[in-house]
Amino acid sequence: MIHDVSEEKKGFLIGWLNSYDPISQFNLMLSILVIPSLGDTGDAGYWLEKGNEHCNSGQMEEALQAYGHALSIDGSLIDAWNNKGMVLAHLGRIPWRAG
């Protein structure tokens, strides 16, 4: 499926991409251009990998959302729990209790 994108949106995207290093640009373009089939998105492994991609490209909030979605599909996915915890720790959002 090809999506029609207005020239204004293309200009914004290109300008936004120019502010990042080439590897980040490449990762972002892949995440935009690679549109999964509907069957793929129902798989917890797909969302775990998507979270890893976001995390590796510095998109921590998106990574948290992807890990959360993976866990909503399969709550026993240890890698998703681990990676979500690592991102939360990185963001300083783990509620610590003495105790």
C-alpha positions, 0 to 999 in steps of 0.5 A: 500500500502506498500512502500519499504524503503532502509536500508540506509533510515531506518537507517537515520530515526531511527537515526533521531528519536533517537534524539527526545523524545518518544512522538515526535517519536510516533507522527512522526511515526504516520504521516509517517505510516498513509497514507490517502486515496485519498478521505480524502486529498480533505477535508479541515478538514483533512488538518486542523487536519494534521496542528494541528498534525504538530503544536503539534509535533513542526513541524511549517513549515509543519503545515503552509503548511497544514493550507494553503492547508485547506484554499485553499479548504475552505477559510472560515475555521475559525480554519485554519485561527486562527491556521495559525495566531498563528503559524505565530505569534509563528515564528515571521512572522506576518507583523505588521503595526502601524496605 
